[in-house]
Amino acid sequence: MIWKKDYEIGIDIIDQQHQEIFQYISNFIAITQGISDRKEKLDQIKESMTFIKESITAHLEMEETYQEKMSYPNIEQHKKVHAQFKKELSYYINLCEKQKLDVIKSQEFGTKLMTWLIMHICQMDQEIGQYIKCQKGILK
């Protein structure tokens, strides 16, 4: 997958983190589709999933803190969506930790991650960007 300028919301730190997470997920998808040795693939998948979870969790917390600081009016709905996503993320991480995550499930996870990220950025996070621009008087 390729990052598109259209995904940017106009908040540098958030855009930068979105791009990094996008790259991590793209790399994860490449791992799930690459390496033919099953054990090696699963080891790399587990390592990558842990890194993705840490990165996404830190990003979501930072994004919520930013929203609080900017008095974003839809913060509670945004937090609910983040919480639901973290539950789904934890489900796959738990499968991995219990060694019940096979290559098919890891590919499913990668697809869900990328889909969620793009949809979330293009919908909810764009609203944050518009709100901030309005607050700064850039848009009327």
Buried (B, 14 or more C-beta within 10 A) or exposed (E): EEBEEEBBBBBEEBBEBBEEBBEBBBBBBEBBEEBEEEEEBBEBBBEBBEEBBEBBBEBBEEBBEBBEEBEBEEBEEBBEBBEEBBEEBEEBBEBBEEEEBBBEBBBBBBEBBBEBBBEBBEEBBBBBBBBBBEEEEEEE
